[in-house]
Structures are given as C-alpha cells and as structure tokens.
Amino acid sequence: MSTFFKKLFFIILLNSTFFLILIIGIQNSANKSKVYFLNKESINLPISFITVVSFINGSLTGGILNLFYLKK
C-alpha cells in the first residue's frame, strides 16, 4: 500500500475515533445552543458537539489538503 493511502487511512481513522469519543462523552451534556447559518437555525445541540465537530472538520480538511499539496 502506498504512503498516500496509509496517511489517508490514518487521518480518517483518527477523526472517526475522535467522533466516537465525542458521541460517548456528550451523553450527559446539559448546555445546549442553536446554530444560525444563512438565516436558518438548527435544533438545540450540545455546545461540546458543535465545538468538537468543528475541530474534526478542520482536522480532516487540513490533513487531506496537506496530503494533496505537500505530496513528494
């Protein structure tokens, strides 16, 4: 398997693990908030869910862009 696919697999596996830990960790989260985007509002979501999903999206995007632009 090439190093490109190994790195891609690692990035996806790492962020999937973060997401599973998030789902387990927010079971008792009481602080909830709505997300407003393009004049639409979401349902009440735990603040920790919003924060960690944003982190995971950034981590995935940064990892994948890094693979494509810094490929040697």
N, CA, C and O atoms as a Maestro MAE file, in Angstrom:
{
 s_m_m2io_version
 :::
 2.0.0
}

f_m_ct {
 s_m_title
 :::
 protein
 m_atom[288] {
  # First column is atom index #
  i_m_mmod_type
  r_m_x_coord
  r_m_y_coord
  r_m_z_coord
  i_m_residue_number
  s_m_chain_name
  s_m_pdb_residue_name
  s_m_pdb_atom_name
  i_m_atomic_number
  :::
  1 25 0.846 -1.169 0.000 1 A "MET " " N  " 7
  2 3 0.000 0.000 0.000 1 A "MET " " CA " 6
  3 2 0.899 1.241 0.000 1 A "MET " " C  " 6
  4 15 1.885 1.295 0.735 1 A "MET " " O  " 8
  5 25 0.561 2.221 -0.812 2 A "SER " " N  " 7
  6 3 1.406 3.403 -0.900 2 A "SER " " CA " 6
  7 2 1.266 4.264 0.354 2 A "SER " " C  " 6
  8 15 0.313 4.117 1.120 2 A "SER " " O  " 8
  9 25 2.207 5.143 0.547 3 A "THR " " N  " 7
  10 3 2.182 6.003 1.732 3 A "THR " " CA " 6
  11 2 1.010 6.967 1.691 3 A "THR " " C  " 6
  12 15 0.501 7.368 2.737 3 A "THR " " O  " 8
  13 25 0.574 7.346 0.484 4 A "PHE " " N  " 7
  14 3 -0.580 8.239 0.371 4 A "PHE " " CA " 6
  15 2 -1.815 7.606 1.006 4 A "PHE " " C  " 6
  16 15 -2.511 8.245 1.795 4 A "PHE " " O  " 8
  17 25 -2.085 6.348 0.658 5 A "PHE " " N  " 7
  18 3 -3.261 5.681 1.205 5 A "PHE " " CA " 6
  19 2 -3.109 5.372 2.692 5 A "PHE " " C  " 6
  20 15 -4.098 5.371 3.425 5 A "PHE " " O  " 8
  21 25 -1.901 5.114 3.139 6 A "LYS " " N  " 7
  22 3 -1.673 4.893 4.567 6 A "LYS " " CA " 6
  23 2 -1.986 6.162 5.354 6 A "LYS " " C  " 6
  24 15 -2.644 6.111 6.393 6 A "LYS " " O  " 8
  25 25 -1.511 7.298 4.854 7 A "LYS " " N  " 7
  26 3 -1.771 8.565 5.545 7 A "LYS " " CA " 6
  27 2 -3.253 8.913 5.508 7 A "LYS " " C  " 6
  28 15 -3.806 9.369 6.508 7 A "LYS " " O  " 8
  29 25 -3.899 8.703 4.366 8 A "LEU " " N  " 7
  30 3 -5.322 8.981 4.248 8 A "LEU " " CA " 6
  31 2 -6.124 8.100 5.198 8 A "LEU " " C  " 6
  32 15 -7.048 8.579 5.855 8 A "LEU " " O  " 8
  33 25 -5.781 6.819 5.277 9 A "PHE " " N  " 7
  34 3 -6.449 5.892 6.188 9 A "PHE " " CA " 6
  35 2 -6.251 6.331 7.633 9 A "PHE " " C  " 6
  36 15 -7.189 6.282 8.429 9 A "PHE " " O  " 8
  37 25 -5.031 6.764 7.981 10 A "PHE " " N  " 7
  38 3 -4.758 7.211 9.346 10 A "PHE " " CA " 6
  39 2 -5.576 8.451 9.689 10 A "PHE " " C  " 6
  40 15 -6.119 8.545 10.790 10 A "PHE " " O  " 8
  41 25 -5.673 9.401 8.763 11 A "ILE " " N  " 7
  42 3 -6.434 10.625 9.012 11 A "ILE " " CA " 6
  43 2 -7.901 10.303 9.242 11 A "ILE " " C  " 6
  44 15 -8.512 10.816 10.179 11 A "ILE " " O  " 8
  45 25 -8.466 9.460 8.397 12 A "ILE " " N  " 7
  46 3 -9.882 9.109 8.529 12 A "ILE " " CA " 6
  47 2 -10.126 8.308 9.805 12 A "ILE " " C  " 6
  48 15 -11.116 8.539 10.499 12 A "ILE " " O  " 8
  49 25 -9.241 7.377 10.119 13 A "LEU " " N  " 7
  50 3 -9.384 6.575 11.335 13 A "LEU " " CA " 6
  51 2 -9.266 7.442 12.591 13 A "LEU " " C  " 6
  52 15 -10.048 7.279 13.528 13 A "LEU " " O  " 8
  53 25 -8.319 8.340 12.617 14 A "LEU " " N  " 7
  54 3 -8.130 9.217 13.773 14 A "LEU " " CA " 6
  55 2 -9.359 10.094 14.007 14 A "LEU " " C  " 6
  56 15 -9.824 10.213 15.141 14 A "LEU " " O  " 8
  57 25 -9.884 10.701 12.961 15 A "ASN " " N  " 7
  58 3 -11.034 11.580 13.124 15 A "ASN " " CA " 6
  59 2 -12.313 10.801 13.420 15 A "ASN " " C  " 6
  60 15 -13.194 11.310 14.113 15 A "ASN " " O  " 8
  61 25 -12.428 9.599 12.917 16 A "SER " " N  " 7
  62 3 -13.570 8.755 13.276 16 A "SER " " CA " 6
  63 2 -13.513 8.380 14.750 16 A "SER " " C  " 6
  64 15 -14.541 8.333 15.425 16 A "SER " " O  " 8
  65 25 -12.321 8.116 15.242 17 A "THR " " N  " 7
  66 3 -12.148 7.824 16.667 17 A "THR " " CA " 6
  67 2 -12.525 9.038 17.519 17 A "THR " " C  " 6
  68 15 -13.191 8.898 18.544 17 A "THR " " O  " 8
  69 25 -12.096 10.229 17.092 18 A "PHE " " N  " 7
  70 3 -12.495 11.452 17.802 18 A "PHE " " CA " 6
  71 2 -14.019 11.569 17.850 18 A "PHE " " C  " 6
  72 15 -14.582 11.919 18.887 18 A "PHE " " O  " 8
  73 25 -14.686 11.278 16.733 19 A "PHE " " N  " 7
  74 3 -16.136 11.399 16.679 19 A "PHE " " CA " 6
  75 2 -16.812 10.384 17.606 19 A "PHE " " C  " 6
  76 15 -17.786 10.724 18.278 19 A "PHE " " O  " 8
  77 25 -16.319 9.159 17.654 20 A "LEU " " N  " 7
  78 3 -16.899 8.160 18.558 20 A "LEU " " CA " 6
  79 2 -16.713 8.552 20.018 20 A "LEU " " C  " 6
  80 15 -17.620 8.372 20.831 20 A "LEU " " O  " 8
  81 25 -15.551 9.082 20.352 21 A "ILE " " N  " 7
  82 3 -15.319 9.551 21.719 21 A "ILE " " CA " 6
  83 2 -16.252 10.712 22.037 21 A "ILE " " C  " 6
  84 15 -16.747 10.823 23.159 21 A "ILE " " O  " 8
  85 25 -16.493 11.573 21.060 22 A "LEU " " N  " 7
  86 3 -17.425 12.683 21.242 22 A "LEU " " CA " 6
  87 2 -18.822 12.174 21.560 22 A "LEU " " C  " 6
  88 15 -19.462 12.652 22.497 22 A "LEU " " O  " 8
  89 25 -19.294 11.214 20.789 23 A "ILE " " N  " 7
  90 3 -20.641 10.686 20.992 23 A "ILE " " CA " 6
  91 2 -20.774 10.062 22.383 23 A "ILE " " C  " 6
  92 15 -21.798 10.233 23.043 23 A "ILE " " O  " 8
  93 25 -19.759 9.351 22.823 24 A "ILE " " N  " 7
  94 3 -19.791 8.745 24.157 24 A "ILE " " CA " 6
  95 2 -19.698 9.821 25.236 24 A "ILE " " C  " 6
  96 15 -20.348 9.716 26.276 24 A "ILE " " O  " 8
  97 25 -18.893 10.851 24.993 25 A "GLY " " N  " 7
  98 3 -18.640 11.857 26.014 25 A "GLY " " CA " 6
  99 2 -19.753 12.844 26.251 25 A "GLY " " C  " 6
  100 15 -19.824 13.415 27.339 25 A "GLY " " O  " 8
  101 25 -20.639 13.082 25.278 26 A "ILE " " N  " 7
  102 3 -21.659 14.114 25.476 26 A "ILE " " CA " 6
  103 2 -22.995 13.551 25.926 26 A "ILE " " C  " 6
  104 15 -24.022 14.212 25.778 26 A "ILE " " O  " 8
  105 25 -23.001 12.368 26.461 27 A "GLN " " N  " 7
  106 3 -24.251 11.756 26.885 27 A "GLN " " CA " 6
  107 2 -24.987 12.590 27.935 27 A "GLN " " C  " 6
  108 15 -26.217 12.645 27.928 27 A "GLN " " O  " 8
  109 25 -24.263 13.224 28.817 28 A "ASN " " N  " 7
  110 3 -24.893 13.977 29.901 28 A "ASN " " CA " 6
  111 2 -24.692 15.480 29.772 28 A "ASN " " C  " 6
  112 15 -24.725 16.199 30.770 28 A "ASN " " O  " 8
  113 25 -24.487 15.950 28.572 29 A "SER " " N  " 7
  114 3 -24.256 17.375 28.371 29 A "SER " " CA " 6
  115 2 -25.579 18.136 28.461 29 A "SER " " C  " 6
  116 15 -26.525 17.847 27.728 29 A "SER " " O  " 8
  117 25 -25.628 19.105 29.363 30 A "ALA " " N  " 7
  118 3 -26.871 19.848 29.583 30 A "ALA " " CA " 6
  119 2 -26.861 21.202 28.883 30 A "ALA " " C  " 6
  120 15 -27.930 21.745 28.603 30 A "ALA " " O  " 8
  121 25 -25.696 21.763 28.591 31 A "ASN " " N  " 7
  122 3 -25.615 23.070 27.937 31 A "ASN " " CA " 6
  123 2 -25.900 22.911 26.458 31 A "ASN " " C  " 6
  124 15 -25.170 22.222 25.745 31 A "ASN " " O  " 8
  125 25 -26.979 23.559 25.992 32 A "LYS " " N  " 7
  126 3 -27.359 23.425 24.590 32 A "LYS " " CA " 6
  127 2 -27.499 24.810 23.959 32 A "LYS " " C  " 6
  128 15 -27.780 25.798 24.638 32 A "LYS " " O  " 8
  129 25 -27.297 24.853 22.658 33 A "SER " " N  " 7
  130 3 -27.382 26.103 21.913 33 A "SER " " CA " 6
  131 2 -27.825 25.798 20.492 33 A "SER " " C  " 6
  132 15 -27.720 24.662 20.028 33 A "SER " " O  " 8
  133 25 -28.325 26.831 19.798 34 A "LYS " " N  " 7
  134 3 -28.706 26.682 18.398 34 A "LYS " " CA " 6
  135 2 -27.601 27.252 17.517 34 A "LYS " " C  " 6
  136 15 -26.874 28.162 17.916 34 A "LYS " " O  " 8
  137 25 -27.493 26.706 16.324 35 A "VAL " " N  " 7
  138 3 -26.535 27.205 15.343 35 A "VAL " " CA " 6
  139 2 -27.323 27.968 14.289 35 A "VAL " " C  " 6
  140 15 -28.307 27.462 13.749 35 A "VAL " " O  " 8
  141 25 -26.883 29.194 14.000 36 A "TYR " " N  " 7
  142 3 -27.519 30.007 12.975 36 A "TYR " " CA " 6
  143 2 -26.595 30.068 11.771 36 A "TYR " " C  " 6
  144 15 -25.442 30.483 11.885 36 A "TYR " " O  " 8
  145 25 -27.112 29.650 10.605 37 A "PHE " " N  " 7
  146 3 -26.318 29.637 9.379 37 A "PHE " " CA " 6
  147 2 -27.213 29.993 8.212 37 A "PHE " " C  " 6
  148 15 -28.226 29.334 7.979 37 A "PHE " " O  " 8
  149 25 -26.847 31.031 7.475 38 A "LEU " " N  " 7
  150 3 -27.609 31.501 6.314 38 A "LEU " " CA " 6
  151 2 -29.085 31.741 6.657 38 A "LEU " " C  " 6
  152 15 -29.985 31.261 5.967 38 A "LEU " " O  " 8
  153 25 -29.307 32.486 7.726 39 A "ASN " " N  " 7
  154 3 -30.652 32.838 8.204 39 A "ASN " " CA " 6
  155 2 -31.512 31.631 8.556 39 A "ASN " " C  " 6
  156 15 -32.738 31.739 8.589 39 A "ASN " " O  " 8
  157 25 -30.908 30.511 8.812 40 A "LYS " " N  " 7
  158 3 -31.619 29.314 9.268 40 A "LYS " " CA " 6
  159 2 -31.081 28.953 10.641 40 A "LYS " " C  " 6
  160 15 -29.930 29.250 10.960 40 A "LYS " " O  " 8
  161 25 -31.894 28.325 11.436 41 A "GLU " " N  " 7
  162 3 -31.428 27.887 12.749 41 A "GLU " " CA " 6
  163 2 -31.621 26.391 12.899 41 A "GLU " " C  " 6
  164 15 -32.557 25.807 12.354 41 A "GLU " " O  " 8
  165 25 -30.718 25.787 13.647 42 A "SER " " N  " 7
  166 3 -30.767 24.344 13.858 42 A "SER " " CA " 6
  167 2 -31.565 24.030 15.118 42 A "SER " " C  " 6
  168 15 -32.074 24.928 15.790 42 A "SER " " O  " 8
  169 25 -31.660 22.769 15.416 43 A "ILE " " N  " 7
  170 3 -32.248 22.354 16.681 43 A "ILE " " CA " 6
  171 2 -31.239 22.638 17.793 43 A "ILE " " C  " 6
  172 15 -30.086 22.968 17.516 43 A "ILE " " O  " 8
  173 25 -31.662 22.511 19.032 44 A "ASN " " N  " 7
  174 3 -30.740 22.691 20.151 44 A "ASN " " CA " 6
  175 2 -29.725 21.559 20.156 44 A "ASN " " C  " 6
  176 15 -30.083 20.384 20.225 44 A "ASN " " O  " 8
  177 25 -28.457 21.930 20.083 45 A "LEU " " N  " 7
  178 3 -27.361 20.962 20.098 45 A "LEU " " CA " 6
  179 2 -26.454 21.257 21.283 45 A "LEU " " C  " 6
  180 15 -26.294 22.415 21.666 45 A "LEU " " O  " 8
  181 25 -25.860 20.220 21.869 46 A "PRO " " N  " 7
  182 3 -24.883 20.469 22.944 46 A "PRO " " CA " 6
  183 2 -23.704 21.290 22.417 46 A "PRO " " C  " 6
  184 15 -23.219 21.062 21.309 46 A "PRO " " O  " 8
  185 25 -23.261 22.230 23.217 47 A "ILE " " N  " 7
  186 3 -22.159 23.105 22.811 47 A "ILE " " CA " 6
  187 2 -20.895 22.290 22.556 47 A "ILE " " C  " 6
  188 15 -20.131 22.610 21.646 47 A "ILE " " O  " 8
  189 25 -20.666 21.254 23.336 48 A "SER " " N  " 7
  190 3 -19.481 20.417 23.120 48 A "SER " " CA " 6
  191 2 -19.535 19.727 21.764 48 A "SER " " C  " 6
  192 15 -18.498 19.541 21.127 48 A "SER " " O  " 8
  193 25 -20.738 19.340 21.308 49 A "PHE " " N  " 7
  194 3 -20.883 18.715 19.997 49 A "PHE " " CA " 6
  195 2 -20.516 19.696 18.891 49 A "PHE " " C  " 6
  196 15 -19.796 19.340 17.959 49 A "PHE " " O  " 8
  197 25 -20.999 20.912 18.988 50 A "ILE " " N  " 7
  198 3 -20.695 21.936 17.986 50 A "ILE " " CA " 6
  199 2 -19.197 22.199 17.933 50 A "ILE " " C  " 6
  200 15 -18.620 22.290 16.850 50 A "ILE " " O  " 8
  201 25 -18.571 22.319 19.081 51 A "THR " " N  " 7
  202 3 -17.140 22.615 19.151 51 A "THR " " CA " 6
  203 2 -16.302 21.478 18.577 51 A "THR " " C  " 6
  204 15 -15.407 21.720 17.767 51 A "THR " " O  " 8
  205 25 -16.575 20.263 18.980 52 A "VAL " " N  " 7
  206 3 -15.750 19.129 18.549 52 A "VAL " " CA " 6
  207 2 -15.979 18.795 17.078 52 A "VAL " " C  " 6
  208 15 -15.035 18.408 16.389 52 A "VAL " " O  " 8
  209 25 -17.206 18.936 16.579 53 A "VAL " " N  " 7
  210 3 -17.439 18.698 15.157 53 A "VAL " " CA " 6
  211 2 -16.691 19.726 14.318 53 A "VAL " " C  " 6
  212 15 -16.176 19.392 13.251 53 A "VAL " " O  " 8
  213 25 -16.623 20.964 14.781 54 A "SER " " N  " 7
  214 3 -15.827 21.980 14.083 54 A "SER " " CA " 6
  215 2 -14.346 21.604 14.090 54 A "SER " " C  " 6
  216 15 -13.663 21.764 13.078 54 A "SER " " O  " 8
  217 25 -13.854 21.115 15.205 55 A "PHE " " N  " 7
  218 3 -12.464 20.681 15.292 55 A "PHE " " CA " 6
  219 2 -12.191 19.512 14.347 55 A "PHE " " C  " 6
  220 15 -11.170 19.495 13.659 55 A "PHE " " O  " 8
  221 25 -13.092 18.544 14.311 56 A "ILE " " N  " 7
  222 3 -12.910 17.377 13.447 56 A "ILE " " CA " 6
  223 2 -12.934 17.790 11.975 56 A "ILE " " C  " 6
  224 15 -12.129 17.303 11.181 56 A "ILE " " O  " 8
  225 25 -13.850 18.681 11.611 57 A "ASN " " N  " 7
  226 3 -13.884 19.156 10.225 57 A "ASN " " CA " 6
  227 2 -12.586 19.849 9.841 57 A "ASN " " C  " 6
  228 15 -12.071 19.629 8.745 57 A "ASN " " O  " 8
  229 25 -12.052 20.676 10.721 58 A "GLY " " N  " 7
  230 3 -10.783 21.332 10.454 58 A "GLY " " CA " 6
  231 2 -9.637 20.351 10.364 58 A "GLY " " C  " 6
  232 15 -8.754 20.503 9.520 58 A "GLY " " O  " 8
  233 25 -9.638 19.358 11.211 59 A "SER " " N  " 7
  234 3 -8.586 18.349 11.202 59 A "SER " " CA " 6
  235 2 -8.624 17.523 9.924 59 A "SER " " C  " 6
  236 15 -7.584 17.254 9.323 59 A "SER " " O  " 8
  237 25 -9.811 17.126 9.510 60 A "LEU " " N  " 7
  238 3 -9.952 16.367 8.265 60 A "LEU " " CA " 6
  239 2 -9.529 17.200 7.056 60 A "LEU " " C  " 6
  240 15 -8.771 16.735 6.204 60 A "LEU " " O  " 8
  241 25 -10.021 18.420 6.992 61 A "THR " " N  " 7
  242 3 -9.693 19.290 5.865 61 A "THR " " CA " 6
  243 2 -8.202 19.570 5.807 61 A "THR " " C  " 6
  244 15 -7.594 19.487 4.740 61 A "THR " " O  " 8
  245 25 -7.611 19.899 6.939 62 A "GLY " " N  " 7
  246 3 -6.175 20.173 6.973 62 A "GLY " " CA " 6
  247 2 -5.340 18.959 6.623 62 A "GLY " " C  " 6
  248 15 -4.342 19.078 5.913 62 A "GLY " " O  " 8
  249 25 -5.730 17.800 7.107 63 A "GLY " " N  " 7
  250 3 -4.982 16.587 6.809 63 A "GLY " " CA " 6
  251 2 -5.058 16.202 5.347 63 A "GLY " " C  " 6
  252 15 -4.052 15.820 4.749 63 A "GLY " " O  " 8
  253 25 -6.243 16.299 4.771 64 A "ILE " " N  " 7
  254 3 -6.405 15.918 3.366 64 A "ILE " " CA " 6
  255 2 -5.740 16.939 2.447 64 A "ILE " " C  " 6
  256 15 -5.095 16.552 1.472 64 A "ILE " " O  " 8
  257 25 -5.883 18.232 2.735 65 A "LEU " " N  " 7
  258 3 -5.198 19.241 1.924 65 A "LEU " " CA " 6
  259 2 -3.690 19.086 2.021 65 A "LEU " " C  " 6
  260 15 -2.975 19.282 1.039 65 A "LEU " " O  " 8
  261 25 -3.213 18.737 3.197 66 A "ASN " " N  " 7
  262 3 -1.795 18.514 3.386 66 A "ASN " " CA " 6
  263 2 -1.315 17.357 2.530 66 A "ASN " " C  " 6
  264 15 -0.216 17.416 1.978 66 A "ASN " " O  " 8
  265 25 -2.110 16.313 2.407 67 A "LEU " " N  " 7
  266 3 -1.736 15.162 1.569 67 A "LEU " " CA " 6
  267 2 -1.622 15.560 0.106 67 A "LEU " " C  " 6
  268 15 -0.690 15.141 -0.580 67 A "LEU " " O  " 8
  269 25 -2.564 16.365 -0.377 68 A "PHE " " N  " 7
  270 3 -2.568 16.697 -1.790 68 A "PHE " " CA " 6
  271 2 -1.540 17.755 -2.167 68 A "PHE " " C  " 6
  272 15 -0.984 17.697 -3.263 68 A "PHE " " O  " 8
  273 25 -1.271 18.719 -1.293 69 A "TYR " " N  " 7
  274 3 -0.400 19.824 -1.655 69 A "TYR " " CA " 6
  275 2 1.060 19.615 -1.273 69 A "TYR " " C  " 6
  276 15 1.942 20.237 -1.864 69 A "TYR " " O  " 8
  277 25 1.327 18.772 -0.320 70 A "LEU " " N  " 7
  278 3 2.706 18.539 0.103 70 A "LEU " " CA " 6
  279 2 3.194 17.155 -0.320 70 A "LEU " " C  " 6
  280 15 4.152 16.634 0.251 70 A "LEU " " O  " 8
  281 25 2.543 16.562 -1.316 71 A "LYS " " N  " 7
  282 3 2.921 15.232 -1.772 71 A "LYS " " CA " 6
  283 2 4.279 15.305 -2.476 71 A "LYS " " C  " 6
  284 15 4.482 16.149 -3.349 71 A "LYS " " O  " 8
  285 25 5.198 14.433 -2.102 72 A "LYS " " N  " 7
  286 3 6.549 14.446 -2.702 72 A "LYS " " CA " 6
  287 2 6.782 13.200 -3.481 72 A "LYS " " C  " 6
  288 15 7.855 13.025 -4.058 72 A "LYS " " O  " 8
  :::
 }
 m_bond[287] {
  # First column is bond index #
  i_m_from
  i_m_to
  i_m_order
  :::
  1 1 2 1
  2 2 3 1
  3 3 4 2
  4 3 5 1
  5 5 6 1
  6 6 7 1
  7 7 8 2
  8 7 9 1
  9 9 10 1
  10 10 11 1
  11 11 12 2
  12 11 13 1
  13 13 14 1
  14 14 15 1
  15 15 16 2
  16 15 17 1
  17 17 18 1
  18 18 19 1
  19 19 20 2
  20 19 21 1
  21 21 22 1
  22 22 23 1
  23 23 24 2
  24 23 25 1
  25 25 26 1
  26 26 27 1
  27 27 28 2
  28 27 29 1
  29 29 30 1
  30 30 31 1
  31 31 32 2
  32 31 33 1
  33 33 34 1
  34 34 35 1
  35 35 36 2
  36 35 37 1
  37 37 38 1
  38 38 39 1
  39 39 40 2
  40 39 41 1
  41 41 42 1
  42 42 43 1
  43 43 44 2
  44 43 45 1
  45 45 46 1
  46 46 47 1
  47 47 48 2
  48 47 49 1
  49 49 50 1
  50 50 51 1
  51 51 52 2
  52 51 53 1
  53 53 54 1
  54 54 55 1
  55 55 56 2
  56 55 57 1
  57 57 58 1
  58 58 59 1
  59 59 60 2
  60 59 61 1
  61 61 62 1
  62 62 63 1
  63 63 64 2
  64 63 65 1
  65 65 66 1
  66 66 67 1
  67 67 68 2
  68 67 69 1
  69 69 70 1
  70 70 71 1
  71 71 72 2
  72 71 73 1
  73 73 74 1
  74 74 75 1
  75 75 76 2
  76 75 77 1
  77 77 78 1
  78 78 79 1
  79 79 80 2
  80 79 81 1
  81 81 82 1
  82 82 83 1
  83 83 84 2
  84 83 85 1
  85 85 86 1
  86 86 87 1
  87 87 88 2
  88 87 89 1
  89 89 90 1
  90 90 91 1
  91 91 92 2
  92 91 93 1
  93 93 94 1
  94 94 95 1
  95 95 96 2
  96 95 97 1
  97 97 98 1
  98 98 99 1
  99 99 100 2
  100 99 101 1
  101 101 102 1
  102 102 103 1
  103 103 104 2
  104 103 105 1
  105 105 106 1
  106 106 107 1
  107 107 108 2
  108 107 109 1
  109 109 110 1
  110 110 111 1
  111 111 112 2
  112 111 113 1
  113 113 114 1
  114 114 115 1
  115 115 116 2
  116 115 117 1
  117 117 118 1
  118 118 119 1
  119 119 120 2
  120 119 121 1
  121 121 122 1
  122 122 123 1
  123 123 124 2
  124 123 125 1
  125 125 126 1
  126 126 127 1
  127 127 128 2
  128 127 129 1
  129 129 130 1
  130 130 131 1
  131 131 132 2
  132 131 133 1
  133 133 134 1
  134 134 135 1
  135 135 136 2
  136 135 137 1
  137 137 138 1
  138 138 139 1
  139 139 140 2
  140 139 141 1
  141 141 142 1
  142 142 143 1
  143 143 144 2
  144 143 145 1
  145 145 146 1
  146 146 147 1
  147 147 148 2
  148 147 149 1
  149 149 150 1
  150 150 151 1
  151 151 152 2
  152 151 153 1
  153 153 154 1
  154 154 155 1
  155 155 156 2
  156 155 157 1
  157 157 158 1
  158 158 159 1
  159 159 160 2
  160 159 161 1
  161 161 162 1
  162 162 163 1
  163 163 164 2
  164 163 165 1
  165 165 166 1
  166 166 167 1
  167 167 168 2
  168 167 169 1
  169 169 170 1
  170 170 171 1
  171 171 172 2
  172 171 173 1
  173 173 174 1
  174 174 175 1
  175 175 176 2
  176 175 177 1
  177 177 178 1
  178 178 179 1
  179 179 180 2
  180 179 181 1
  181 181 182 1
  182 182 183 1
  183 183 184 2
  184 183 185 1
  185 185 186 1
  186 186 187 1
  187 187 188 2
  188 187 189 1
  189 189 190 1
  190 190 191 1
  191 191 192 2
  192 191 193 1
  193 193 194 1
  194 194 195 1
  195 195 196 2
  196 195 197 1
  197 197 198 1
  198 198 199 1
  199 199 200 2
  200 199 201 1
  201 201 202 1
  202 202 203 1
  203 203 204 2
  204 203 205 1
  205 205 206 1
  206 206 207 1
  207 207 208 2
  208 207 209 1
  209 209 210 1
  210 210 211 1
  211 211 212 2
  212 211 213 1
  213 213 214 1
  214 214 215 1
  215 215 216 2
  216 215 217 1
  217 217 218 1
  218 218 219 1
  219 219 220 2
  220 219 221 1
  221 221 222 1
  222 222 223 1
  223 223 224 2
  224 223 225 1
  225 225 226 1
  226 226 227 1
  227 227 228 2
  228 227 229 1
  229 229 230 1
  230 230 231 1
  231 231 232 2
  232 231 233 1
  233 233 234 1
  234 234 235 1
  235 235 236 2
  236 235 237 1
  237 237 238 1
  238 238 239 1
  239 239 240 2
  240 239 241 1
  241 241 242 1
  242 242 243 1
  243 243 244 2
  244 243 245 1
  245 245 246 1
  246 246 247 1
  247 247 248 2
  248 247 249 1
  249 249 250 1
  250 250 251 1
  251 251 252 2
  252 251 253 1
  253 253 254 1
  254 254 255 1
  255 255 256 2
  256 255 257 1
  257 257 258 1
  258 258 259 1
  259 259 260 2
  260 259 261 1
  261 261 262 1
  262 262 263 1
  263 263 264 2
  264 263 265 1
  265 265 266 1
  266 266 267 1
  267 267 268 2
  268 267 269 1
  269 269 270 1
  270 270 271 1
  271 271 272 2
  272 271 273 1
  273 273 274 1
  274 274 275 1
  275 275 276 2
  276 275 277 1
  277 277 278 1
  278 278 279 1
  279 279 280 2
  280 279 281 1
  281 281 282 1
  282 282 283 1
  283 283 284 2
  284 283 285 1
  285 285 286 1
  286 286 287 1
  287 287 288 2
  :::
 }
}
